[in-house]
Amino acid sequence: MALTESPFPPQPPTADDADVAPPRRGMSFGLLMIYVAILAVNSGGNGILLPNIVAGIDEAGKIGNLAFVTTIAFIANIFAQPIAGALSDATRSRFGRRTPWMVGGALVTSGFLLGLPMAQSVLMVALVWLVVQCGVNVVQAAATAIVPDRYPASRRGNVSAMIGVGITIGNAVGAIVAGSAAGQGFLPYAILSLLVLVIVGVFVVAYRDESATRLPRERSSAKDFLRGFWISPRQHPDFAWAFGSRFLMVIGFYGAQTYGLYILRDYIGMSDAASNSFAATMGVVLLAGVLLSALGSGWLSDRVGRRKPFIVWSSVVMSIALAIPLLVPTTTGVLAYAFLLGLGFGVYISIDLALMTEVLPARPQGEGAGNAGRDLAILGLATTLPQAMSPSIAAGLVTLTGGYEVLFVAGIVFVMLGAVAVRPITSVR
């Protein structure tokens, strides 16, 4: 091999590449920013704002009440994203298929997020957060579908990495905004609401979707519409294994983080004020770890044409990270945990979406624009469901064992099982 040749030859275009309209320049950065916005809402809300609101209403019952609030949001995660994905597939507006849903979801998210601090009971907090989650899921369903809409399979590793970086930046931004402004009334809610509106607004203007009015309309009954949400594991085993792997990896990643604020206070021994600001510091450290690993992993995965080895490697690094607070229950140990967790998760999220787009069920001939929005939204449940279920699972484990250590042990088990689940996938190397 000549020294000027790359050791990783470019991947040949796949059969579906010719059917994909080319993305506009900078669109991958635009998608990164979309995920910054929606993950900032989830991170700031789930990690800091909701725990503070719930603890302020009833300090003694905060663990169970937080689990109740986030479990109610579980309803949104089950229904909102798949339905929004399917409806965006069927949308035939002059603004395109995805834009109306992104704009509508952003308006709902921002409006109800502003109302969250006005909730005076645990039930009202749960209901308002439910609507916020519906809006977030609608935006995410439409944005995720843009990847198979506009990117050929041979380029999805890089855009997946960009989205992965956006997810992590969003997690850090949410932690920083909520952690630094948690005691300043409406300020963190206003900042996060404005962030969603501005980013989604700029995206839909800068990267205008093509008119969908000329696309063929697919007529189906309500029964056919609902039947489309079932994807047989027997007929599409790779899809099922990918769903299972993502579910396990995400629940392993988020399990301990769900009660991160309470872990800092009750396990590490920090004060309420100190834990709020330290949570923001952890978000920055986590972000640094992700940035060091995500972009390079996505590019390398595209070049070598392999996805699964990267996911296995990420699970090993995350398992090591989750073990650190068990051995070193100090602020230093927690920061080391955050950094290594970021390194491992950065590898995972840089590959995950690319792998998911390659296990989607084949489109029947003549299906028109396809069902990528619906199918990716179904796979999206493997991300949103474990996030919604994590508080309830974590609360049960903590109550059963009487300590937070079990959350780190459970996280190790889940991420390792996630790596095992990806191995049977045959359509992706």
C-alpha positions as a Markdown table, in Angstrom:
| # | Residue | x | y | z |
|---|---|---|---|---|
| 1 | Met | 0.0 | 0.0 | 0.0 |
| 2 | Ala | 1.4 | 3.4 | -0.9 |
| 3 | Leu | 1.9 | 5.9 | 1.9 |
| 4 | Thr | -0.6 | 8.3 | 0.4 |
| 5 | Glu | -3.4 | 5.8 | 0.4 |
| 6 | Ser | -5.8 | 5.6 | 3.3 |
| 7 | Pro | -5.8 | 2.3 | 5.2 |
| 8 | Phe | -9.6 | 2.6 | 5.3 |
| 9 | Pro | -11.0 | 2.7 | 1.7 |
| 10 | Pro | -14.2 | 4.6 | 1.3 |
| 11 | Gln | -17.3 | 2.6 | 1.6 |
| 12 | Pro | -19.2 | 2.0 | -1.7 |
| 13 | Pro | -22.6 | 3.5 | -2.1 |
| 14 | Thr | -25.5 | 1.3 | -1.1 |
| 15 | Ala | -28.5 | 0.5 | -3.2 |
| 16 | Asp | -30.7 | 3.1 | -1.5 |
| 17 | Asp | -28.2 | 5.9 | -1.9 |
| 18 | Ala | -29.6 | 7.0 | -5.3 |
| 19 | Asp | -33.0 | 7.4 | -3.8 |
| 20 | Val | -31.9 | 9.9 | -1.2 |
| 21 | Ala | -32.0 | 13.7 | -1.9 |
| 22 | Pro | -28.6 | 15.2 | -1.0 |
| 23 | Pro | -28.5 | 17.1 | 2.3 |
| 24 | Arg | -27.8 | 20.8 | 2.3 |
| 25 | Arg | -24.5 | 22.1 | 3.5 |
| 26 | Gly | -24.4 | 22.4 | 7.2 |
| 27 | Met | -27.5 | 20.4 | 7.8 |
| 28 | Ser | -25.7 | 17.9 | 10.0 |
| 29 | Phe | -24.7 | 20.8 | 12.3 |
| 30 | Gly | -28.3 | 22.0 | 12.2 |
| 31 | Leu | -29.5 | 18.5 | 13.4 |
| 32 | Leu | -26.8 | 18.7 | 16.1 |
| 33 | Met | -28.4 | 21.9 | 17.3 |
| 34 | Ile | -31.9 | 20.4 | 17.3 |
| 35 | Tyr | -30.7 | 17.7 | 19.6 |
| 36 | Val | -29.0 | 20.2 | 21.8 |
| 37 | Ala | -32.3 | 22.0 | 22.3 |
| 38 | Ile | -34.5 | 18.9 | 23.0 |
| 39 | Leu | -31.9 | 17.2 | 25.2 |
| 40 | Ala | -31.3 | 20.4 | 27.2 |
| 41 | Val | -35.0 | 20.4 | 28.1 |
| 42 | Asn | -34.9 | 16.7 | 29.1 |
| 43 | Ser | -31.5 | 17.0 | 30.9 |
| 44 | Gly | -32.3 | 20.2 | 32.8 |
| 45 | Gly | -35.9 | 19.0 | 33.5 |
| 46 | Asn | -35.3 | 15.5 | 34.6 |
| 47 | Gly | -31.9 | 16.0 | 36.3 |
| 48 | Ile | -32.4 | 19.3 | 38.2 |
| 49 | Leu | -35.7 | 21.2 | 37.7 |
| 50 | Leu | -38.1 | 18.4 | 38.4 |
| 51 | Pro | -36.2 | 17.0 | 41.4 |
| 52 | Asn | -36.1 | 20.5 | 42.9 |
| 53 | Ile | -39.8 | 21.1 | 42.3 |
| 54 | Val | -40.8 | 17.7 | 43.7 |
| 55 | Ala | -38.6 | 18.0 | 46.7 |
| 56 | Gly | -40.0 | 21.5 | 47.4 |
| 57 | Ile | -43.5 | 20.1 | 47.4 |
| 58 | Asp | -42.7 | 17.1 | 49.7 |
| 59 | Glu | -39.1 | 16.5 | 50.8 |
| 60 | Ala | -39.9 | 13.3 | 52.6 |
| 61 | Gly | -41.6 | 11.7 | 49.7 |
| 62 | Lys | -39.3 | 13.0 | 46.9 |
| 63 | Ile | -38.0 | 9.6 | 45.6 |
| 64 | Gly | -41.5 | 8.1 | 45.1 |
| 65 | Asn | -43.0 | 11.4 | 43.8 |
| 66 | Leu | -40.2 | 11.9 | 41.3 |
| 67 | Ala | -40.8 | 8.3 | 40.0 |
| 68 | Phe | -44.5 | 9.1 | 39.7 |
| 69 | Val | -43.9 | 12.3 | 37.7 |
| 70 | Thr | -41.5 | 10.7 | 35.3 |
| 71 | Thr | -43.7 | 7.5 | 35.0 |
| 72 | Ile | -46.7 | 9.7 | 33.9 |
| 73 | Ala | -44.4 | 11.1 | 31.2 |
| 74 | Phe | -43.9 | 7.4 | 30.2 |
| 75 | Ile | -47.3 | 7.7 | 28.4 |
| 76 | Ala | -45.9 | 10.4 | 26.1 |
| 77 | Asn | -42.9 | 8.3 | 25.3 |
| 78 | Ile | -45.0 | 5.3 | 24.3 |
| 79 | Phe | -47.4 | 7.1 | 22.0 |
| 80 | Ala | -46.2 | 10.6 | 21.0 |
| 81 | Gln | -43.0 | 9.8 | 19.0 |
| 82 | Pro | -44.3 | 6.8 | 16.9 |
| 83 | Ile | -47.6 | 8.5 | 16.1 |
| 84 | Ala | -45.8 | 11.8 | 15.2 |
| 85 | Gly | -43.3 | 9.9 | 13.1 |
| 86 | Ala | -46.1 | 8.0 | 11.2 |
| 87 | Leu | -48.1 | 11.2 | 10.7 |
| 88 | Ser | -45.1 | 13.1 | 9.4 |
| 89 | Asp | -44.5 | 10.3 | 6.9 |
| 90 | Ala | -48.1 | 10.8 | 5.7 |
| 91 | Thr | -48.0 | 14.7 | 5.7 |
| 92 | Arg | -48.3 | 16.3 | 2.3 |
| 93 | Ser | -47.9 | 20.0 | 3.0 |
| 94 | Arg | -46.1 | 22.6 | 0.9 |
| 95 | Phe | -43.8 | 23.0 | 3.9 |
| 96 | Gly | -42.7 | 19.4 | 3.6 |
| 97 | Arg | -43.4 | 16.4 | 5.7 |
| 98 | Arg | -41.2 | 17.2 | 8.8 |
| 99 | Thr | -41.4 | 21.0 | 9.2 |
| 100 | Pro | -45.0 | 21.3 | 10.5 |
| 101 | Trp | -44.4 | 18.7 | 13.2 |
| 102 | Met | -41.1 | 20.3 | 14.3 |
| 103 | Val | -42.6 | 23.7 | 14.6 |
| 104 | Gly | -45.7 | 22.4 | 16.4 |
| 105 | Gly | -43.7 | 20.3 | 18.8 |
| 106 | Ala | -41.4 | 23.2 | 19.6 |
| 107 | Leu | -44.4 | 25.5 | 20.4 |
| 108 | Val | -46.0 | 22.9 | 22.7 |
| 109 | Thr | -42.6 | 22.2 | 24.4 |
| 110 | Ser | -41.8 | 25.8 | 25.1 |
| 111 | Gly | -45.3 | 26.9 | 26.2 |
| 112 | Phe | -45.8 | 24.2 | 28.7 |
| 113 | Leu | -42.2 | 24.3 | 30.0 |
| 114 | Leu | -42.9 | 27.9 | 31.0 |
| 115 | Gly | -45.9 | 26.7 | 33.0 |
| 116 | Leu | -44.0 | 24.0 | 34.9 |
| 117 | Pro | -42.8 | 26.1 | 37.9 |
| 118 | Met | -46.4 | 27.3 | 38.4 |
| 119 | Ala | -47.6 | 23.7 | 39.2 |
| 120 | Gln | -48.5 | 23.5 | 42.9 |
| 121 | Ser | -49.0 | 19.7 | 43.3 |
| 122 | Val | -47.2 | 16.6 | 42.3 |
| 123 | Leu | -50.1 | 15.6 | 40.1 |
| 124 | Met | -50.1 | 19.0 | 38.3 |
| 125 | Val | -46.3 | 18.8 | 37.8 |
| 126 | Ala | -46.7 | 15.3 | 36.3 |
| 127 | Leu | -49.4 | 16.5 | 33.9 |
| 128 | Val | -47.5 | 19.6 | 32.7 |
| 129 | Trp | -44.3 | 17.6 | 32.2 |
| 130 | Leu | -46.4 | 15.0 | 30.3 |
| 131 | Val | -47.3 | 17.7 | 27.7 |
| 132 | Val | -43.8 | 19.0 | 27.6 |
| 133 | Gln | -42.6 | 15.4 | 26.8 |
| 134 | Cys | -45.2 | 15.1 | 24.0 |
| 135 | Gly | -43.8 | 18.2 | 22.4 |
| 136 | Val | -40.2 | 17.0 | 22.7 |
| 137 | Asn | -41.1 | 13.6 | 21.2 |
| 138 | Val | -42.8 | 15.2 | 18.2 |
| 139 | Val | -39.8 | 17.4 | 17.4 |
| 140 | Gln | -37.5 | 14.4 | 17.8 |
| 141 | Ala | -39.6 | 12.1 | 15.6 |
| 142 | Ala | -39.5 | 14.6 | 12.7 |
| 143 | Ala | -35.9 | 15.5 | 13.1 |
| 144 | Thr | -34.7 | 11.9 | 13.3 |
| 145 | Ala | -36.6 | 11.0 | 10.1 |
| 146 | Ile | -34.6 | 13.7 | 8.2 |
| 147 | Val | -31.5 | 11.4 | 8.4 |
| 148 | Pro | -32.8 | 8.6 | 6.1 |
| 149 | Asp | -34.7 | 11.3 | 4.1 |
| 150 | Arg | -31.5 | 13.2 | 3.2 |
| 151 | Tyr | -28.4 | 11.1 | 3.9 |
| 152 | Pro | -27.3 | 7.9 | 2.1 |
| 153 | Ala | -26.3 | 5.0 | 4.2 |
| 154 | Ser | -22.6 | 5.5 | 3.5 |
| 155 | Arg | -22.7 | 8.9 | 5.2 |
| 156 | Arg | -24.9 | 8.2 | 8.2 |
| 157 | Gly | -22.0 | 7.4 | 10.6 |
| 158 | Asn | -20.8 | 11.0 | 10.4 |
| 159 | Val | -24.3 | 12.6 | 10.9 |
| 160 | Ser | -25.0 | 10.1 | 13.6 |
| 161 | Ala | -21.9 | 11.3 | 15.4 |
| 162 | Met | -22.9 | 14.9 | 15.0 |
| 163 | Ile | -26.3 | 14.1 | 16.5 |
| 164 | Gly | -24.6 | 12.2 | 19.3 |
| 165 | Val | -22.5 | 15.3 | 20.0 |
| 166 | Gly | -25.7 | 17.3 | 20.0 |
| 167 | Ile | -27.2 | 14.9 | 22.5 |
| 168 | Thr | -24.3 | 15.3 | 24.9 |
| 169 | Ile | -24.0 | 19.1 | 24.4 |
| 170 | Gly | -27.7 | 19.3 | 25.1 |
| 171 | Asn | -27.3 | 17.2 | 28.3 |
| 172 | Ala | -24.5 | 19.5 | 29.4 |
| 173 | Val | -26.4 | 22.7 | 28.5 |
| 174 | Gly | -29.5 | 21.5 | 30.3 |
| 175 | Ala | -27.4 | 20.7 | 33.4 |
| 176 | Ile | -25.5 | 24.1 | 33.3 |
| 177 | Val | -28.6 | 26.2 | 32.7 |
| 178 | Ala | -30.8 | 24.4 | 35.3 |
| 179 | Gly | -27.9 | 24.0 | 37.8 |
| 180 | Ser | -26.7 | 27.6 | 37.7 |
| 181 | Ala | -30.2 | 29.2 | 37.6 |
| 182 | Ala | -32.2 | 26.7 | 39.7 |
| 183 | Gly | -32.8 | 29.3 | 42.4 |
| 184 | Gln | -33.8 | 32.1 | 40.1 |
| 185 | Gly | -37.5 | 31.6 | 39.6 |
| 186 | Phe | -38.6 | 31.4 | 35.9 |
| 187 | Leu | -35.1 | 32.1 | 34.5 |
| 188 | Pro | -34.0 | 28.5 | 33.7 |
| 189 | Tyr | -37.4 | 27.7 | 32.2 |
| 190 | Ala | -37.4 | 30.8 | 30.0 |
| 191 | Ile | -33.9 | 30.1 | 28.8 |
| 192 | Leu | -34.7 | 26.5 | 27.8 |
| 193 | Ser | -38.0 | 27.5 | 26.2 |
| 194 | Leu | -36.3 | 30.2 | 24.1 |
| 195 | Leu | -33.5 | 27.8 | 23.1 |
| 196 | Val | -36.0 | 25.3 | 21.6 |
| 197 | Leu | -38.0 | 28.0 | 19.7 |
| 198 | Val | -34.9 | 29.7 | 18.3 |
| 199 | Ile | -33.0 | 26.6 | 17.2 |
| 200 | Val | -36.1 | 24.9 | 15.6 |
| 201 | Gly | -37.1 | 28.2 | 14.0 |
| 202 | Val | -33.7 | 28.8 | 12.5 |
| 203 | Phe | -33.4 | 25.2 | 11.3 |
| 204 | Val | -36.7 | 25.1 | 9.4 |
| 205 | Val | -35.9 | 28.4 | 7.7 |
| 206 | Ala | -32.3 | 27.6 | 6.9 |
| 207 | Tyr | -32.9 | 24.0 | 5.7 |
| 208 | Arg | -36.4 | 24.3 | 4.2 |
| 209 | Asp | -38.0 | 21.0 | 3.5 |
| 210 | Glu | -39.1 | 20.3 | 0.0 |
| 211 | Ser | -42.8 | 20.5 | -0.7 |
| 212 | Ala | -44.5 | 17.2 | -0.2 |
| 213 | Thr | -47.7 | 18.1 | -2.1 |
| 214 | Arg | -46.7 | 16.0 | -5.1 |
| 215 | Leu | -45.8 | 12.9 | -3.2 |
| 216 | Pro | -48.3 | 10.1 | -3.6 |
| 217 | Arg | -51.0 | 9.9 | -0.9 |
| 218 | Glu | -51.3 | 6.5 | 0.8 |
| 219 | Arg | -54.8 | 5.7 | 1.8 |
| 220 | Ser | -55.3 | 3.3 | 4.7 |
| 221 | Ser | -57.8 | 2.5 | 7.4 |
| 222 | Ala | -57.3 | 3.2 | 11.1 |
| 223 | Lys | -56.8 | -0.5 | 11.5 |
| 224 | Asp | -54.0 | -0.5 | 8.9 |
| 225 | Phe | -52.5 | 2.6 | 10.5 |
| 226 | Leu | -52.3 | 1.0 | 13.9 |
| 227 | Arg | -51.1 | -2.3 | 12.4 |
| 228 | Gly | -48.1 | -0.5 | 10.9 |
| 229 | Phe | -46.7 | 0.1 | 14.4 |
| 230 | Trp | -46.1 | -3.7 | 14.8 |
| 231 | Ile | -42.8 | -4.9 | 13.3 |
| 232 | Ser | -42.6 | -8.6 | 13.7 |
| 233 | Pro | -39.4 | -9.7 | 15.5 |
| 234 | Arg | -39.6 | -13.0 | 13.6 |
| 235 | Gln | -39.7 | -11.3 | 10.2 |
| 236 | His | -37.3 | -8.5 | 11.1 |
| 237 | Pro | -34.9 | -10.0 | 13.8 |
| 238 | Asp | -32.2 | -7.4 | 13.2 |
| 239 | Phe | -34.7 | -4.6 | 14.0 |
| 240 | Ala | -35.7 | -6.4 | 17.2 |
| 241 | Trp | -32.1 | -7.0 | 18.3 |
| 242 | Ala | -31.2 | -3.3 | 17.6 |
| 243 | Phe | -34.3 | -2.2 | 19.7 |
| 244 | Gly | -33.2 | -4.4 | 22.6 |
| 245 | Ser | -29.6 | -3.3 | 22.5 |
| 246 | Arg | -30.5 | 0.4 | 22.5 |
| 247 | Phe | -33.0 | -0.1 | 25.3 |
| 248 | Leu | -30.4 | -1.9 | 27.5 |
| 249 | Met | -27.6 | 0.6 | 26.7 |
| 250 | Val | -29.8 | 3.6 | 27.4 |
| 251 | Ile | -31.3 | 2.3 | 30.7 |
| 252 | Gly | -27.8 | 1.5 | 31.8 |
| 253 | Phe | -26.5 | 5.0 | 31.0 |
| 254 | Tyr | -29.4 | 6.9 | 32.5 |
| 255 | Gly | -30.2 | 4.7 | 35.6 |
| 256 | Ala | -27.9 | 6.3 | 38.0 |
| 257 | Gln | -28.2 | 9.8 | 36.4 |
| 258 | Thr | -31.9 | 9.9 | 37.1 |
| 259 | Tyr | -31.2 | 10.3 | 40.8 |
| 260 | Gly | -27.9 | 12.1 | 40.2 |
| 261 | Leu | -28.9 | 15.1 | 42.3 |
| 262 | Tyr | -30.0 | 12.9 | 45.2 |
| 263 | Ile | -26.8 | 10.8 | 44.9 |
| 264 | Leu | -24.7 | 13.9 | 45.3 |
| 265 | Arg | -26.7 | 14.9 | 48.4 |
| 266 | Asp | -27.4 | 11.6 | 50.1 |
| 267 | Tyr | -24.5 | 9.4 | 48.9 |
| 268 | Ile | -21.6 | 11.8 | 48.4 |
| 269 | Gly | -22.8 | 14.2 | 51.2 |
| 270 | Met | -23.1 | 17.5 | 49.5 |
| 271 | Ser | -25.5 | 20.4 | 50.4 |
| 272 | Asp | -28.5 | 21.3 | 48.3 |
| 273 | Ala | -26.8 | 24.4 | 46.9 |
| 274 | Ala | -23.5 | 22.8 | 46.3 |
| 275 | Ser | -25.1 | 19.8 | 44.6 |
| 276 | Asn | -26.9 | 22.0 | 42.1 |
| 277 | Ser | -23.7 | 23.8 | 40.9 |
| 278 | Phe | -21.7 | 20.6 | 41.0 |
| 279 | Ala | -24.3 | 18.9 | 38.8 |
| 280 | Ala | -23.5 | 21.6 | 36.2 |
| 281 | Thr | -19.8 | 20.8 | 36.5 |
| 282 | Met | -20.5 | 17.1 | 36.0 |
| 283 | Gly | -22.3 | 18.0 | 32.8 |
| 284 | Val | -19.3 | 19.8 | 31.4 |
| 285 | Val | -17.0 | 16.9 | 32.3 |
| 286 | Leu | -19.4 | 14.5 | 30.7 |
| 287 | Leu | -19.5 | 16.6 | 27.6 |
| 288 | Ala | -15.7 | 16.7 | 27.4 |
| 289 | Gly | -15.6 | 13.0 | 27.4 |
| 290 | Val | -18.1 | 12.7 | 24.7 |
| 291 | Leu | -16.5 | 15.3 | 22.4 |
| 292 | Leu | -13.2 | 13.4 | 22.7 |
| 293 | Ser | -14.7 | 10.2 | 21.4 |
| 294 | Ala | -17.9 | 10.9 | 19.4 |
| 295 | Leu | -16.8 | 12.6 | 16.2 |
| 296 | Gly | -13.7 | 10.4 | 15.6 |
| 297 | Ser | -15.7 | 7.2 | 16.2 |
| 298 | Gly | -18.4 | 8.1 | 13.7 |
| 299 | Trp | -15.9 | 9.0 | 11.0 |
| 300 | Leu | -13.9 | 5.9 | 11.7 |
| 301 | Ser | -17.0 | 3.7 | 11.6 |
| 302 | Asp | -17.9 | 5.0 | 8.2 |
| 303 | Arg | -14.4 | 4.4 | 6.9 |
| 304 | Val | -14.1 | 0.8 | 8.1 |
| 305 | Gly | -17.7 | 0.0 | 7.4 |
| 306 | Arg | -18.2 | -1.5 | 10.8 |
| 307 | Arg | -20.6 | -0.6 | 13.7 |
| 308 | Lys | -20.8 | -3.4 | 16.2 |
| 309 | Pro | -17.2 | -3.4 | 17.5 |
| 310 | Phe | -17.6 | 0.2 | 18.5 |
| 311 | Ile | -20.7 | -0.5 | 20.5 |
| 312 | Val | -19.0 | -3.4 | 22.4 |
| 313 | Trp | -16.1 | -1.1 | 23.2 |
| 314 | Ser | -18.4 | 1.6 | 24.4 |
| 315 | Ser | -20.1 | -0.8 | 26.9 |
| 316 | Val | -16.7 | -1.8 | 28.4 |
| 317 | Val | -15.8 | 1.9 | 29.0 |
| 318 | Met | -19.2 | 2.7 | 30.5 |
| 319 | Ser | -19.0 | -0.3 | 32.8 |
| 320 | Ile | -15.6 | 0.8 | 34.1 |
| 321 | Ala | -17.1 | 4.3 | 34.6 |
| 322 | Leu | -20.1 | 3.0 | 36.6 |
| 323 | Ala | -17.7 | 1.1 | 38.9 |
| 324 | Ile | -15.8 | 4.1 | 40.0 |
| 325 | Pro | -18.4 | 5.7 | 42.4 |
| 326 | Leu | -18.6 | 2.3 | 44.1 |
| 327 | Leu | -14.9 | 2.3 | 44.8 |
| 328 | Val | -14.3 | 6.0 | 45.2 |
| 329 | Pro | -17.5 | 7.7 | 46.6 |
| 330 | Thr | -16.1 | 11.2 | 46.5 |
| 331 | Thr | -16.5 | 14.3 | 44.3 |
| 332 | Thr | -13.2 | 13.3 | 42.6 |
| 333 | Gly | -14.6 | 9.8 | 41.9 |
| 334 | Val | -17.9 | 11.2 | 40.6 |
| 335 | Leu | -16.0 | 13.5 | 38.2 |
| 336 | Ala | -13.9 | 10.5 | 36.9 |
| 337 | Tyr | -17.1 | 8.6 | 36.5 |
| 338 | Ala | -18.7 | 11.4 | 34.5 |
| 339 | Phe | -15.6 | 11.7 | 32.2 |
| 340 | Leu | -15.3 | 8.0 | 31.4 |
| 341 | Leu | -19.0 | 7.6 | 31.1 |
| 342 | Gly | -18.8 | 10.4 | 28.5 |
| 343 | Leu | -16.0 | 8.7 | 26.6 |
| 344 | Gly | -18.0 | 5.4 | 26.4 |
| 345 | Phe | -21.3 | 7.0 | 25.6 |
| 346 | Gly | -19.7 | 9.2 | 23.0 |
| 347 | Val | -18.6 | 6.1 | 21.1 |
| 348 | Tyr | -22.0 | 4.6 | 21.4 |
| 349 | Ile | -24.1 | 7.5 | 20.3 |
| 350 | Ser | -21.8 | 8.2 | 17.3 |
| 351 | Ile | -22.6 | 4.8 | 16.0 |
| 352 | Asp | -26.1 | 4.1 | 17.3 |
| 353 | Leu | -28.3 | 6.1 | 14.8 |
| 354 | Ala | -26.2 | 4.9 | 11.8 |
| 355 | Leu | -26.8 | 1.3 | 12.9 |
| 356 | Met | -30.5 | 1.9 | 13.5 |
| 357 | Thr | -31.1 | 3.3 | 10.0 |
| 358 | Glu | -29.5 | 0.2 | 8.5 |
| 359 | Val | -31.8 | -2.3 | 10.2 |
| 360 | Leu | -35.1 | -0.6 | 9.2 |
| 361 | Pro | -37.6 | -2.9 | 7.5 |
| 362 | Ala | -37.3 | -2.8 | 3.7 |
| 363 | Arg | -39.8 | -0.5 | 2.0 |
| 364 | Pro | -42.2 | -2.4 | -0.2 |
| 365 | Gln | -42.1 | -1.5 | -3.9 |
| 366 | Gly | -44.4 | 1.4 | -4.7 |
| 367 | Glu | -44.7 | 2.6 | -1.1 |
| 368 | Gly | -43.8 | 6.1 | -2.1 |
| 369 | Ala | -42.0 | 8.2 | 0.5 |
| 370 | Gly | -41.6 | 5.3 | 2.9 |
| 371 | Asn | -42.1 | 4.9 | 6.6 |
| 372 | Ala | -38.7 | 5.9 | 7.9 |
| 373 | Gly | -40.3 | 8.4 | 10.3 |
| 374 | Arg | -42.6 | 5.7 | 11.8 |
| 375 | Asp | -39.9 | 3.0 | 12.0 |
| 376 | Leu | -37.2 | 5.2 | 13.5 |
| 377 | Ala | -39.8 | 6.6 | 16.0 |
| 378 | Ile | -40.5 | 3.0 | 17.0 |
| 379 | Leu | -36.8 | 2.5 | 17.5 |
| 380 | Gly | -36.8 | 5.8 | 19.4 |
| 381 | Leu | -39.0 | 4.2 | 22.0 |
| 382 | Ala | -35.9 | 2.2 | 22.9 |
| 383 | Thr | -34.4 | 5.5 | 24.0 |
| 384 | Thr | -37.4 | 7.3 | 25.5 |
| 385 | Leu | -38.9 | 4.4 | 27.3 |
| 386 | Pro | -35.9 | 3.5 | 29.4 |
| 387 | Gln | -35.4 | 7.2 | 30.3 |
| 388 | Ala | -39.0 | 7.2 | 31.5 |
| 389 | Met | -38.8 | 3.9 | 33.2 |
| 390 | Ser | -35.4 | 4.6 | 34.9 |
| 391 | Pro | -36.8 | 6.6 | 37.9 |
| 392 | Ser | -39.3 | 3.9 | 38.8 |
| 393 | Ile | -36.8 | 1.1 | 38.4 |
| 394 | Ala | -34.2 | 3.1 | 40.3 |
| 395 | Ala | -36.7 | 4.0 | 43.1 |
| 396 | Gly | -37.6 | 0.3 | 43.5 |
| 397 | Leu | -33.9 | -0.7 | 43.7 |
| 398 | Val | -33.0 | 2.0 | 46.1 |
| 399 | Thr | -36.0 | 1.3 | 48.3 |
| 400 | Leu | -35.3 | -2.5 | 48.2 |
| 401 | Thr | -31.6 | -2.2 | 49.1 |
| 402 | Gly | -31.6 | 1.0 | 51.1 |
| 403 | Gly | -28.7 | 2.6 | 49.2 |
| 404 | Tyr | -27.7 | 4.2 | 45.8 |
| 405 | Glu | -24.9 | 1.7 | 45.2 |
| 406 | Val | -27.3 | -0.7 | 43.5 |
| 407 | Leu | -27.9 | 1.8 | 40.7 |
| 408 | Phe | -24.3 | 1.7 | 39.6 |
| 409 | Val | -24.2 | -2.1 | 39.7 |
| 410 | Ala | -27.4 | -2.3 | 37.7 |
| 411 | Gly | -26.0 | 0.1 | 35.2 |
| 412 | Ile | -23.0 | -2.2 | 34.6 |
| 413 | Val | -25.3 | -5.2 | 34.0 |
| 414 | Phe | -27.5 | -3.3 | 31.6 |
| 415 | Val | -24.8 | -1.8 | 29.4 |
| 416 | Met | -23.0 | -5.2 | 29.1 |
| 417 | Leu | -26.2 | -6.9 | 28.1 |
| 418 | Gly | -26.7 | -4.1 | 25.5 |
| 419 | Ala | -23.4 | -5.1 | 23.9 |
| 420 | Val | -24.4 | -8.8 | 23.9 |
| 421 | Ala | -27.7 | -8.0 | 22.2 |
| 422 | Val | -26.0 | -6.3 | 19.2 |
| 423 | Arg | -24.0 | -9.3 | 18.3 |
| 424 | Pro | -26.8 | -11.3 | 16.7 |
| 425 | Ile | -27.5 | -8.5 | 14.1 |
| 426 | Thr | -26.5 | -9.9 | 10.7 |
| 427 | Ser | -27.2 | -7.0 | 8.4 |
| 428 | Val | -24.7 | -4.7 | 10.0 |
| 429 | Arg | -21.0 | -5.6 | 10.6 |
